[in-house]
């Protein structure tokens, strides 16, 4: 989550890129979020979103907690990822059924 309205938002994005490089996390596991977009112009949102996509290689969503825009979409995306992780963990623990002719 990046504070999109922060004057040093690009520095935050650069820090995210550095940390993600160290984690070697695949982009499909990540969800970037630009928060406080209500304080920005459409052009500024597009620029910062593009920078975060370039830094993370992941999906980037925008939201504003104050204006309550985009919050439901972000929460649904997070819930979908949590549910997928739980299914994958459960499936990994299940014993494969023995083959039967």
N, C-alpha and C positions, 0 to 999 in steps of 0.2 A: 504494500500500500504506500503510495507516494502522495505527499501533500502537494497537489498540483499548483496551489496558489503560493507556495513558498518561493521567495526570491531565489533560493538555491536549489530549486527542484531538479535542475540538471545534475547538480552534484549528488543529490539523492539517487537519481537514476544511475549515475556512474558507479556509486557505491553498491547498488543492487547488482549491477553487471559484474562487479568484482567478486562479490560474495557468491553469486550463482556460478561463476567460473570455478570457484574453489569447490563448490558442492557437486559439480558435475551432474546436476539434476536435469533430466530430460525436459525440454520445453512443454511437452504435453502434460506434465505434472504441475506446471506453474499457472498461476492466475494473477496477472498484474492488475492493479486497481489504482486509478487516479481519483483521489478524493478532493473535495472542495472545489469542484469544477464550476460551481455557481459563481465563483469569484473571477472566472476567466472568460475571455471572448472565445467564440467558436474556433478562431484561428489558433489561439494559444492552446486550446484543448487538443486540436489536431496535431500541432507541433510536438507537444509533450507526449501524446499518445504514440506518435510515430517513434519518438526517441526511446520510449519504454519498450515498444515492440522490438526495436533494433537491439536494445540491451538484453532483453530476456528471451526473445524468440518465441514468446508465448502469447496467448490471448490476453488482451488488455481491455478492461471494462472501465467505464467512467461512472462516478456517482457523486452525490452531494448529500451528506448527512443532514445538513441544515435545510436544504430545499426538498429533501426526501426524494430525489430523483436517482434512479439507477440502483437503489438499495435492494429492492426485491430481486432484480436480475442478478446482482452480485451474490446475494444470499442463496438463491436457487442454484447458481453455478457451483458455489461451494458445497452445498448439500449434495448435488449430483456427484461431485468428486469424492466426497466422504462415503456416500453409498457405494460407489464403484470400488473404492478401496476396501470397504467391508466385505463386499461380495468376493473380491479377489482373495482376501485373506481367508475367508471361509472356504472357498474352493481349494485353496492351497493346502488346507488342513484335512480335507476329505480324502479318504483312501479311495484309490481307483477300484472300481468293482472288478472282480476277477472275471476273466473271459470265460464264457460258457458257450459250448457249441449248440 
